[in-house]
């Protein structure tokens, strides 16, 4: 009787991730079991800082998905397949002040909504970077959109509980402290400029706020 020999290839540091989230595929022609695809993870969260959600708003957010977790001041959604069916910008304008998104494919997004007379949009625009930091005026509101993409992804990540540590960034910008926007710019440089690294790009920042440090944790620093 023939004996079948095979080799299992597992990266030790990813063992827990493999067990929890990966699809394992058998390659007959190579006699090797390999990791072929990591499961999808997407996390969406909305927060209302200025006032509690109305009953109608809570019902609307709950109706968008069976995965909805809705409270008096926010709503969150976790997806391991598929996508959120709502429009984050429109929902933010309608009900919320902050939107947060993170995925294990390397995407992080923060949206802040301000009243136009609460912030200095001229100063904010000085920090805008195409496809990374942008502002948009919507009637009496201004949206600040921060979008970071890490091409190699984050591996296993859990977004639950992250936003609460990032919320002080909202007030930092509102009070004219734009160091967070400078930090985002440096992170983008570390991700996109050849010969640069994330740690090198942010090394010039010596006095980060707790919320700014929480943001760096989100991007894996």
Buried (B, 14 or more C-beta within 10 A) or exposed (E): EEEEEEEEEBEEEBEEBBEEBBEEEEEEEEEEBBBEEBEBBBBBBBBBBEEEBEEEBBEBBEEBBEEBBBEEBBBBBBBEEEEBEBEBBEBBBEBBBBBBBBBBBBBBBBBBBBEEEEBEBEEBEEBBBEEBBBBEEEEEBBBBBBBBBBEEBBBBBEBEEBBBBBBBBBEBBBEEEBBBBBBBBBBBBBBEEEEEEBEEBBEEBEEBBEBBEBBBEBBBB
